Amino acid sequence: MKLHARSLPLCAALVLSSFFVSCTPEKARALRIAAVQFRVEAMKAIDLVEQLLTKETSPRPRGESEAAEEFARNILQLKSDTDLSEDKVDLAVDPYTVQPGSQQKAREEFVTNLRRQYSAFAATFDELEGGSYLARDAVRKSGSHAQNLTLQMAAFAESISQDPPQFLQYRSALMDEIDSVRKNASLSSEDKTRRLIKLKEEWEAMKQSERELQRSTVEQCLKATVIGREVGRLIDTYEHLSVDDLNVLTARALDAAGELTGKDLQGLTVRSADVFLRIREDPVWSNVADSALTTVNQELRRKGPDTGGNPQE
Amino acid sequence: MDNDAEVLNHVASAATAIDLKYRRADFESKLALKDDRDKTFDAYSKARMKLLEEGVICTEKDVREMADIRAEIGRARKTQSILVATGRFLAFLAKVAA
């Protein structure tokens, strides 16, 4: 009887500690770090998406002397009976910057919401190490969010690889200059040729900048996708894998993301098109294959004029 | 090419055309053209945003759910720390009783 009384606290302690073995703080830490890495990569991707959205309608940079000469020319072109206002002077100083319209606000909301989503997801696991065992259900619930956020990054990669950025104002500014040189009767043939060669170089550099922004944005979105997939896998297997397994999975994700660095656009485009297929075939993702994945996939692959309409409908 | 991508390219052409007209105009004409030109660029941005928004599936409700899960994990941490402390206390008792 005395022996039984002595054994009881020890047995209770053993039972409690054995509960916590399956979901140790180390495993929780591996998951938390992977989620933070996912946020880091996604934030970089969102920064590039924002840069793309901004650059498409931004004016071509002008030198100080060019801007000053244009200001003088603008003011002198005003009719003598035109009232001068602050707005007109502002426009004479900078005629090309697009005035903030409804889309600037929409763009800011779009990227702010995205940043909030990925931050909220990573923050979910802030205290996981201290509750590694009892939070198993909560971890399981976070799986669908990891999947949705990963699919978003894959969708951005797909969208941008299909519809590359266009620096619209830069293009039209150069087209205007090329046309001006072409039609300028006061220039000699040699001067025209010299100026056109310079403009050709600038045109090619501009196109290269467009391609590089497309490439780097697709690359970064795919890196976030790769990390996000592994986070989804870590969540799915949180209760079953060993710490070593988790560390191997995390390292594998980082390696896979690293392999994307510097890939050319063609390679990234192939990878982007392939990513939905791989996700669909992955058993971990099967629970979203018929819902969110299908929705995104349909939107991205929607073809033909008869299938138009609001995707929200 | 899907509809939305067609819209994007169509608006891009329109924006380029009006911007070329704007750049070639004198300043008085620029004053008159500025609003229409800016609206066309705004329409392009809208078309680009629409393409990107098609991939967005995470909602406000999801963000609230993530906050709820975070709170649940916080509660689990507190409970687990109590249980661990209890376990240590019981182990201590067992050691003392032995």
Boltz contact constraints between the chains, C-beta under 6 A:
constraints:
  - contact:
      token1: [A, 6]
      token2: [B, 97]
      max_distance: 6.0
  - contact:
      token1: [A, 9]
      token2: [B, 90]
      max_distance: 6.0
  - contact:
      token1: [A, 9]
      token2: [B, 93]
      max_distance: 6.0
  - contact:
      token1: [A, 9]
      token2: [B, 94]
      max_distance: 6.0
  - contact:
      token1: [A, 10]
      token2: [B, 94]
      max_distance: 6.0
  - contact:
      token1: [A, 12]
      token2: [B, 90]
      max_distance: 6.0
  - contact:
      token1: [A, 13]
      token2: [B, 87]
      max_distance: 6.0
  - contact:
      token1: [A, 13]
      token2: [B, 90]
      max_distance: 6.0
  - contact:
      token1: [A, 13]
      token2: [B, 91]
      max_distance: 6.0
  - contact:
      token1: [A, 16]
      token2: [B, 87]
      max_distance: 6.0
  - contact:
      token1: [A, 57]
      token2: [B, 41]
      max_distance: 6.0
  - contact:
      token1: [A, 57]
      token2: [B, 45]
      max_distance: 6.0
  - contact:
      token1: [A, 74]
      token2: [B, 27]
      max_distance: 6.0
  - contact:
      token1: [A, 77]
      token2: [B, 26]
      max_distance: 6.0
  - contact:
      token1: [A, 77]
      token2: [B, 27]
      max_distance: 6.0
  - contact:
      token1: [A, 78]
      token2: [B, 27]
      max_distance: 6.0
  - contact:
      token1: [A, 95]
      token2: [B, 30]
      max_distance: 6.0
  - contact:
      token1: [A, 98]
      token2: [B, 38]
      max_distance: 6.0
  - contact:
      token1: [A, 98]
      token2: [B, 41]
      max_distance: 6.0
  - contact:
      token1: [A, 99]
      token2: [B, 38]
      max_distance: 6.0
  - contact:
      token1: [A, 101]
      token2: [B, 42]
      max_distance: 6.0
  - contact:
      token1: [A, 103]
      token2: [B, 42]
      max_distance: 6.0
  - contact:
      token1: [A, 103]
      token2: [B, 45]
      max_distance: 6.0
  - contact:
      token1: [A, 103]
      token2: [B, 46]
      max_distance: 6.0
  - contact:
      token1: [A, 106]
      token2: [B, 49]
      max_distance: 6.0
  - contact:
      token1: [A, 117]
      token2: [B, 58]
      max_distance: 6.0
  - contact:
      token1: [A, 117]
      token2: [B, 63]
      max_distance: 6.0
  - contact:
      token1: [A, 120]
      token2: [B, 63]
      max_distance: 6.0
  - contact:
      token1: [A, 120]
      token2: [B, 66]
      max_distance: 6.0
  - contact:
      token1: [A, 121]
      token2: [B, 66]
      max_distance: 6.0
  - contact:
      token1: [A, 123]
      token2: [B, 70]
      max_distance: 6.0
  - contact:
      token1: [A, 124]
      token2: [B, 66]
      max_distance: 6.0
  - contact:
      token1: [A, 124]
      token2: [B, 69]
      max_distance: 6.0
  - contact:
      token1: [A, 124]
      token2: [B, 70]
      max_distance: 6.0
  - contact:
      token1: [A, 127]
      token2: [B, 73]
      max_distance: 6.0
  - contact:
      token1: [A, 127]
      token2: [B, 74]
      max_distance: 6.0
  - contact:
      token1: [A, 127]
      token2: [B, 77]
      max_distance: 6.0
  - contact:
      token1: [A, 128]
      token2: [B, 73]
      max_distance: 6.0
  - contact:
      token1: [A, 130]
      token2: [B, 77]
      max_distance: 6.0
  - contact:
      token1: [A, 131]
      token2: [B, 73]
      max_distance: 6.0
  - contact:
      token1: [A, 131]
      token2: [B, 76]
      max_distance: 6.0
  - contact:
      token1: [A, 131]
      token2: [B, 77]
      max_distance: 6.0
  - contact:
      token1: [A, 131]
      token2: [B, 80]
      max_distance: 6.0
  - contact:
      token1: [A, 134]
      token2: [B, 76]
      max_distance: 6.0
  - contact:
      token1: [A, 134]
      token2: [B, 79]
      max_distance: 6.0
  - contact:
      token1: [A, 134]
      token2: [B, 80]
      max_distance: 6.0
  - contact:
      token1: [A, 135]
      token2: [B, 73]
      max_distance: 6.0
  - contact:
      token1: [A, 135]
      token2: [B, 76]
      max_distance: 6.0
  - contact:
      token1: [A, 138]
      token2: [B, 69]
      max_distance: 6.0
  - contact:
      token1: [A, 138]
      token2: [B, 72]
      max_distance: 6.0
  - contact:
      token1: [A, 138]
      token2: [B, 73]
      max_distance: 6.0
  - contact:
      token1: [A, 141]
      token2: [B, 69]
      max_distance: 6.0
  - contact:
      token1: [A, 142]
      token2: [B, 69]
      max_distance: 6.0
  - contact:
      token1: [A, 145]
      token2: [B, 62]
      max_distance: 6.0
  - contact:
      token1: [A, 145]
      token2: [B, 66]
      max_distance: 6.0
  - contact:
      token1: [A, 148]
      token2: [B, 57]
      max_distance: 6.0
  - contact:
      token1: [A, 148]
      token2: [B, 58]
      max_distance: 6.0
  - contact:
      token1: [A, 149]
      token2: [B, 58]
      max_distance: 6.0
  - contact:
      token1: [A, 152]
      token2: [B, 55]
      max_distance: 6.0
  - contact:
      token1: [A, 152]
      token2: [B, 56]
      max_distance: 6.0
  - contact:
      token1: [A, 155]
      token2: [B, 55]
      max_distance: 6.0
  - contact:
      token1: [A, 156]
      token2: [B, 55]
      max_distance: 6.0
  - contact:
      token1: [A, 159]
      token2: [B, 51]
      max_distance: 6.0
  - contact:
      token1: [A, 159]
      token2: [B, 52]
      max_distance: 6.0
  - contact:
      token1: [A, 159]
      token2: [B, 55]
      max_distance: 6.0
  - contact:
      token1: [A, 163]
      token2: [B, 5]
      max_distance: 6.0
  - contact:
      token1: [A, 163]
      token2: [B, 8]
      max_distance: 6.0
  - contact:
      token1: [A, 163]
      token2: [B, 51]
      max_distance: 6.0
  - contact:
      token1: [A, 166]
      token2: [B, 12]
      max_distance: 6.0
  - contact:
      token1: [A, 168]
      token2: [B, 15]
      max_distance: 6.0
  - contact:
      token1: [A, 172]
      token2: [B, 16]
      max_distance: 6.0
  - contact:
      token1: [A, 172]
      token2: [B, 19]
      max_distance: 6.0
  - contact:
      token1: [A, 172]
      token2: [B, 20]
      max_distance: 6.0
  - contact:
      token1: [A, 176]
      token2: [B, 20]
      max_distance: 6.0
  - contact:
      token1: [A, 176]
      token2: [B, 23]
      max_distance: 6.0
  - contact:
      token1: [A, 292]
      token2: [B, 57]
      max_distance: 6.0
  - contact:
      token1: [A, 296]
      token2: [B, 55]
      max_distance: 6.0
  - contact:
      token1: [A, 299]
      token2: [B, 54]
      max_distance: 6.0
  - contact:
      token1: [A, 302]
      token2: [B, 2]
      max_distance: 6.0
  - contact:
      token1: [A, 303]
      token2: [B, 2]
      max_distance: 6.0
  - contact:
      token1: [A, 308]
      token2: [B, 3]
      max_distance: 6.0
  - contact:
      token1: [A, 311]
      token2: [B, 54]
      max_distance: 6.0
